[in-house]
Each structure stands twice: as C-alpha cells, then as structure tokens.
Amino acid sequence: MWQIGKQWAMARRGVITIAVAALVVGSGLGFGLAGGRLHTLPAVAETVMPAVAAPAGAPGSFADLVERVGPSVVNIKVTKVEKVGGADFMGPEGFDPHGPFGDFFEKFFGQRMPKMPREYRQQGAGSGFIVNQDGLIVTNNHVVEGAKELTVTLSNKQEYPAKIIGRDPKTDIALVKIEPKERLTAVSLGDSDRLRVGDWVVAVGNPFGLSNTVTAGIVSAKKRVIGAGPYDDFIQTDAPINPGNSGGPLFNLKGEVVGINTAIIPNGQGIGFAVAVNLAKNLLPQLEAKGSVTRGYLGVNVQAITPELAKGLNLRDTKGALVADVIKGGPAEAAGIKPGDVIVNFDGKDVAEVGNLPPLVAATPVDKTVAVTVLRDGREQSLSVQVARMPGERAETASQAAPAQGKWGLALRDLDARTAQRVGLAPGDGVLVAGVEPGSAADKAGVRQGDVILEVNRSKVGSAADVQAEAKKRDGSGPLLLLLKRGEASLFAALDAK
C-alpha cells in the first residue's frame, strides 16, 4: 500500500441554513426595533435551496452485493528475500567470530571468519481480484514487485502458487496467474468515467491480513493526482482502505469493479485512493500477451496554462496543454508542432487541461497516425502525427536482443537513435543491457537491465557483436571487466563465471 507522506488536512464542508426572524408588513417592507423606535429595513429576498429527494440508490444493505462478488476477491501472500551484505557470520548457537571472542577464534583456527551476506525472508499480504475464469488475477505492482514466492488464497480457503504474468510500475498494476482445479468466478469491469462524486462504492480485500473484509463509502473526488506516477488518475473514496487492501477491487452498486485500491494517507481518516479501472482496461491485454506495456510517444514537454500565460499568449482561456519544448527527432517535430503551440485536441478527444494529454498519447497504438489540433497565434491548425514508441519501453524481440551471453548471463541490444538519446549517448557509443539472467555472473556482479556497456576489458564497444568478441577472449582466463553507464554515473563491474 502506498502511503502518501505529506499530511493533508481536509474538512468536510456542510451547507448551513441560518433562519432569520423578521417582521414583514404590507408589500415587502420589513420593520425592526432599535432604541425603542421603529425603523423600516430593506426587504430581503429569501433564497431557498430546493430540496433533494432521498437517493433511490441508497441501499439498506450491501449484503447481496458482497455475497455475489466475494468469490472473485483473493488474498495474495508474498514472500521476498532481502540480502544484507557484509553482515557478520554468526556461528553455532549465536557465536559471533567477529565479536568479543574473535581474537581467540583467530588464534585457534589461524584466520578470522569472513563476513557473509545474510538473507532475510520477508512476508507480506495484499489483495487481488479474478478477471478470468482460468485464473488471471489483477493486483498492484507494489504488492508483487520483487516477490520470490506468491500464494493466492481464494474465498473458499483453497491455496494456489502463483506466478507474475506482467507488471506496469508506472500505473502500479500487475497481472498474476494461478492454475485452479475448477473454473473460477470472475468480476465484471465497469466504467469508471461514469462514476460521480457522491456515488456509493464498496471496497473488498484483506486489510492487515484479515481475509474478506468489506467496507463501504462514497466517491469523494475523481481524477486525483497524488504524485504516485506519470499517469495518475485516482478515485478518492472515504470507504476505509488499509494496508493489505492494496490490489483489491472497488465496486459500484452494480457489483462492477470501478477501481483498484492502491494508496492511503498516513493517519488520514476517510482518505483512500484507487486506480480508475478504465486506465487498467487498456493495459491488461498487453500485460497478458507481452508481460509489459508499450506506450505511445509524442515527443513534447507540456505545461499548464495559467491566467498570466493565457494573457501573454493572447488566449481566450486556460484550456489545453502548452508545448514548452519539442524533442528533437521526435514525432511532434516531424509533424510541425512548435514550442508555444497549445494542444487542444488529440485524436478526436478534447484536451481541457495539461493532465489529459499524457494518458491519451500513452494509450495510442504505436505507428498510428492521429489528428492533433493546436492553437498557434490564436488560430486553430490541424496537424497529422505518427505516434512512436515510448523511449525505454521498446519491446524485446528476437531480432532486437542478442541471446544471453553463455556463462555471463547478459542479453544485449545495440543502441538505436531513440534509446541513445534517452541515455545521453550516440548510436555506437555503447551497448544496452536488455536483460540479466538471475543468478548469473552478471547478476552477481550487480549489472542491471538498462545499464549501458561502454567498455569490455578496457576496450570500447559499440555493438553486441563487439561484446561477444571480447567475451570470447576471456573464456577460461579470468573475469570480464565491464565499464557501465548507469544514469549519470559510470562504474566498473567484474564478472566471474567460476
């Protein structure tokens, strides 16, 4: 469960009706007494808020709904293994050779015991919901990220081992799979865009590890941006959500999932957040098919339009996304979009504010040509843009990635122009690490997916073939020395396959 560190103070404001007694005489004249004299007062037109009928949708009980959807909600037990490097080795019965008796141990055995890394098994629990009768389950990425073991418990107490099918950290959505003995009860996915502030919602999950707990409340707000990721689109609810509810479903009164319970505010009461299910709908097919998400890319930096900017740019209002910068070589530049343009429509969908644009672009299929309407010098212009693949999210295929390099455990890919630009290099200046085999020499040496290999054994490399050639020179003759670029830093890694 994400916890939003910043404390928010929020108050619910009610409508207060103040009754004022007045003496009304004749045709609209009011009178009052002051100092024993009668003074006329101006008439006050009484404004009365029209009464609202009791909502027909307010249930007397949620029991029928919960009974229907309960079998679709699962508990997910997560086991993670954390290594603590350099911890002192503890001998039998807690004896520490590096403690007070370390000198005696050294004299007796002639050497000190080496410092050994320790492994700690950590267990946690989250929630999820079944979206396919064959055992596909949706949960949060932060529930399963780094998991060594996953165990799913159904509402009937049956337990199954689970495996991760796909993850998307940017939206905190993950898909896991079990192999059930029988067909399961799957949820129906609703339309989160049709939710209204004030609608009833029901959260089902496993707070604090307590299975099948139900809470209810209303939608407090929509489209909340809480700084959790680049595609924030959260439903705020006062239905109590607690640690362990992460990944569980938020239902409307029809029993449809409208959100994925995700975040809370520490010490906040009645302030919880769920990922809008419409955001997840577009991602689940990709996660099932490929294990990751490929997003569209426009190649612009945009910002909100303030009243001051609108005045300076001679705009009628603050609607749209102001283009602050156009990325060189990107789709926007090729289409003729310029800094200072205001994007007001993308692929037939209005862009009312800057936050509307990123999810629209991200959800657009790669290579699709779309119409983009911009305001330039107060005039509307329609441009055609061919959406590209988001840099850094290029799907790996057999033609793009070299196979793992034997005993070293590296999968490599040549730097294309877009990836090279993202990491601040030119094509041919290095080789991208597309994957690292768990437990391999590269993994043990700390090489990570996304690193760029600049040198192998002090020789510069510009292609996967270069790395292969240098690696062959070291077969059976010592470690492989790599110079890596990781973000803004450079570091060495020595791969020993023994």
N, C-alpha and C positions, 0 to 999 in steps of 0.2 A: 504494500500500500504506500503510494507516495504520500508524504506529509509535507504540506506547504509551510516552509519555515517562518515566513513572515506572518505575524499575528494580525488578523483583521478584526476590527471592532465593527460589528454590524447591529443595527437596531431595526426592528420591525416597526414601521410607522402605521398607526391606525388612523381612521377617519374619525375625528372628534366632532360631535354635534353639540353646539352650545345653544341652549334655549334662552332667549331673551324675552322677558315680560314687558309688554308695552301697552299703554292705554291708547286705543285707537278710537277716534271720534269722527264722525262725519265721513267725508270722502277723502281718506288718505292722510289726515293730519294727525300727528302724534303729540301728546302732551306729557309734561313731566313737572314735578315739583322741585324747586330749588330755592332754599332760603325762604320757604313759606309762600313763594309766588309761583304762579302757574305760567310756564313758558311753553311756547309751541316748539316742536322739534321737527326736522325734516323727516318725511316718511322714508322708511327703509324697505326696499323691495326684498321680500323674503325668497332666498334661493334654496330650494329643497332638492337634494339628490334623489332621483327616482329609486324606488325600492326595487331590489333584485330578488327574483323568486329563488327559493332554495334549489340548489343544483340537483337536477334529476339524476345525475350520475353518481352522487354521493352514496357509497354502498353502506348497508347496515352491517355487513361483514365481508371480509376478504377470504373467508374460509374456502368457498367454492373455487375461487381463482387459485389459491395456494395448493389445493388438492389436485387441481388439473396440471399445474406447471411444476410441482415439486419433483416428480421423477426425472425432469430434464436438468436439474441442478446437481452438480457434483462437488465433492471435496477433492482437492489436489494436495497431496503431501509431497514436499520437495526436500531432497537431501543434497547438500552441497558439501564439497571437500575444500577446505581452505588450508593452504600451506603457509606456515610461519617460518621463514628462512632464518638460519643462524641460531635457532633455539638450542640451548644446551641439551645434550643427550642425558636422559635420566636412566640410571642403571636399575637393577632389580630392587624392588621394594623402595623405590624413590631415591636411591643413592645417586647423588649428583657428582660426577667426577670432576666438575669444574667448581664445586662448592668448597666448604672448609677442609674436606679431606682430599682435595685434588692433588696436593703435593705428595701425599702418601701413595695415591694411585699411580702417580707418575714414577715414583721411585720403585714401586713394586713391579710394574709392568714395563718400565723403561720408556713410556710415552704417555702423553695425555690423550684422552678420548677426544675424537673430533667433534666439532659442533655439527649437529644434524638438524635438518629441517623437520618440523613436526607437521602432521596432518590432523586437522580437526574436522570432524563431521558435524555439520550444522543442519538442523531440520526446521522447516517452516511449513506453513499451510496457507493455501489460498482457495479460491473458488473457481468454478467454470460452468459452462452450460453446453449441452449437446446440440449440435446443429445438423447432425447427420445420423440416421438410424444405425449406420455401420460403425459409429464410434468416434467421429470427429468432434472435438471439443474446443470451444473458444475460451481464452483466458487472457490475462495481462502478460506482456513480455516480462515485466519485472518480477512476476511470480516464478517463471521457469528459467530465466536467464542464468546461465552458469550451473544448472542442475546436473548432477551426476545420476540421480535416480528420481523417477516420478512414479507416484502411485495414485491412481484415481479410485475413489470410493463412491459408488452410486448410492442413491437414496435407499435402496434395499440392502445396503451394507456389503454388497459384493465389491471385491477389490481387484483391480487390474493394473499391471505395469503399463506405463505409457511412454511414448516417445514424442519428441518435438518434431512436428512437420514443417513449421515455418514460423518466423518471428519478424516483427517490424518494430524496432525500438523507437522510431520517430512518432508512432502513434500509440505505442505501448500495447500492441495487440499481438497475440500468439495463437497458434493452432497446434493442438496435440492430438494424438491418436491412440486409441485402445483397440483391442481385438475382443469384443464381447462374445459371450456364448449365445446370445439371442439379440434380436433387433431391439433397439432402444427407442425411447420416446424423445423426439427432437422438438425444439422450440420453434415458434414462428417468429420471424423477424419483422418488426413493424416499421413505421415511417416516422423517424424522429423529427423530421421537418414539420410534421403536423401537430407535434406537441405544443401545448400552450402553457404559458406561465399560469400556475394555479391548478393544473391537471393533477389528479391523483396518480401516484406511482408506488410500486411495491418492490422492495429490494429483498432478494433471497440469496443466502450464502452461508458462510461458515466463520462468523466473527470470532476471533480468539480461539479458533479450532472447534467451536461448538457447531455441530452439523445442523443443516436445515433450519436456520433461524430466519424469521420473517420480520421485516419492519416496513412501515408504510409512512408516506408523507405526500408532499406535493412538489411540483416543479417550481423551484424558487426563481430560476433565471435560465436563459439559454445562451449558447454561443459564448461561454465564458473563456477568456484567455488567461491562463494561470502560470504561463512560463514553463510548462512541462515539456514543450516540444514545438517544432516549427509549424505543426498543423493542429494546434489547439482548437477544439470545438467541443466544449464540455457542457453537459447539462448539470446545473446546480440543483440540488434537492435537499430537503430537510428530513428525508427518510434516513434514519440513523445508519451510517456506514462506519464500520470499524475495521482495524487490522484483521485480515483473514477474509474480509468481504471482497478483496481485490479479485477481479476477473469474473465476479458473479453478475447475474443479469438484473437489470432494472426493467420491470414490467409495467405496461399500462393496464387499464382495467379490462382490456380485451384479452389479456394474457399474452400479448406480443412483447418481445424484447425491444426496448427503445434505447437502451444504454448499457454500457459495460462499466460496472462500478470500479473506480480506479483510485481516487485521491480523497484525502481528508485534510482538514486544517487542525494542527495540534491544539488541543484544548478548546476547539471550537465546537459549539453545540448547534446541531441542525445545519451544518455546512459540509456537504459532501459533493463529489463530482463524479460524473460518469461520462465516458466517451460516447458520443452520439452514434447510434448503431448505423446510420446512413454512411458514416465515414468508414465503418468496418465492412459494410456490404461490398464496396468496390475492391477491397483488399483481399478478402477471404479466398476468392478463386485463384488469385496469384500465389498466395501463401500455400494453398493446397497443391498447385501444379508445380511451382518452382522453389518454394521454401523461402522466398523473399519477395520484395515489392520493387517493381520498376516504375519510376515516376517520370512524368513529362517535365521538360525543361524549356524555359522561355529565354533566359539569359538577360534578365534585367534586375536591378535593385530598385525597389519601390518604397515610397513612404506615404504617410497620411497627409492629407491636405488640411492645414489649419486655416482659420478665417484670415489670418495675416497673409499666408501663402496664396489663398484664393484671390485676395485683393491685389497682391503683387503680380499675379499671373492673369489678371482680368477674367477670372472665372465667375460664373453666376453663383456657384455654391461649392461645397466642400466634398461633393461626391466624386468617387473614382480613386484610382491609385496613381500617384505622381511618380513618373520614371525619373529617378535620381541619377542612374548610371546604366549604360548599356554594355554588357560584357562583350569584349572583342572576340569576333569569330563565332558568336552565338546566333541562335535563330532570330532573335529580335533585331540584331544588327543587319542580318541578311534581308529581313523584311522591311527595313527602313524606319524602324522605331527609333526615336531620338530622345535624349535627355530633355526634360521639360514637357514631354507629352503626358497626357492624362488618359490612362486606360479606363474606359467606362463600360466596355462590353467585351466579353471573351467567349467566342464560340456560341454566340446567341444568348449568353447569360449576363445579366447586368452586374457590374462591379460597383456596388454602392459605396464600399469602403475598402481600404487597403487590405484588410484581412480576408476579403472574399477571393482575392486573386490567387494566392499560392495553392490552396486546395483545388481550385478549378484547373490550374495548369498541371498540377501533380496527377490528377485523375484522368488527364487526356492521354489517349494511346500514343505511344512513340511513333513518329513519322506521319501522324495525322496533320493535314493542313486545315487550319481554322481561320475564321474571320475575326479580326481584332479591331474594335472601334476606338479611336483615340481623339482627344481634343488637342488641336495644335493651333496656337494663336487664335483661340476662340472658335475655330471651325472643326466640325467633325470630319474625320478621314477614316476610310475603311482600308485595312491592310490585310494581306494574307501571310500567315506564319506557319511554317512547318515545324511542329514541336519535336524537339530532340529528346534524347535520353538524359536523365539527370546525371551529371558527373558523379562518379564514385558509387553509382548503383548499377553499373553495367553487369548484366547477367553473364555468368561464365559459361562458355560453350567449348566443345572440344577443339574448335578452330581458334579460339582466343587464348586458351590457357594451356601451357605445356603440362604434361603429366608430372606427378610427383617425382622429384629427382632422386630415385632409388633410396639409398640409405640415409640421405639427408632430409627427406620429408618435405621438400619445397615444391609448390606449384607456382609457376611463373607466367607472367604475361608481359609482352612488350608494351611500352608506354605509347598510347595513342595521343593525338594532339590535345584532346579534351582532358584526359587524365593528367598528362604532363603539365598542362596549365594549372590544374587544381593543386598540384603538389609543388608548383613553383619551379618546374624544370622544362626542358625542351625534349621532344622525342629523340631517343638515342642517348640521353644523358643518364639512363639507369634502367632498371628492370623492376616491375611491380611484383610484389609477393601476393599472388592471388589466393593462396591457401597454405596452411601449415598442418601437416599430419599430426594428430595428437600423439604424444609420447615419442615423437621422432627426435633426431638430433637438433633440428631447427627449433622444435618446441622447447626442448630442454635448455637451449641457448637463449631463449627469450625472444626469438623472431616472431613477429606478429603479422597477421594478414593486414595489408595496406602499407607495410613498410616498402621502401624503395631501395634496392641494392645498387649502390654506386660503384663498389669495387669488390673483387674477389681475389684474395691473396695479393692485395696491393696493386692489382691490375684493374683498370677501368673497364666496365661492361656496359654495353648499350643494347643488348638483346638477350633473350632467353638462351639462344644458341651460345653466346659468349659465356654465360654462367655454366652451361653444360660442359663446355670445353675446359674451363678452369677446374670444374669439379672433378673431371676425369683425371686431371693431373694429380689430384690428391688422393685418389683411391688407394687406400692402404698405406699412405705416407703422411699421416698427421692430420690435424684438424683443418677445417675450411674456415678461413678468416674472411668475414664479411664486413664491409663498411656500409651502414644503413642510414637512410634519411627517414626520420620519423617526425612529422610535423615540421617544426622549425629547428629541430635538433639533429645532430649526427652522432652515431655511436657505433662501436665495433661489437661484433658477436663472433665467437669461436665455436664452430660446430664440430663436435667429436662423435663419430658414429660408432665408436667401440662399445 
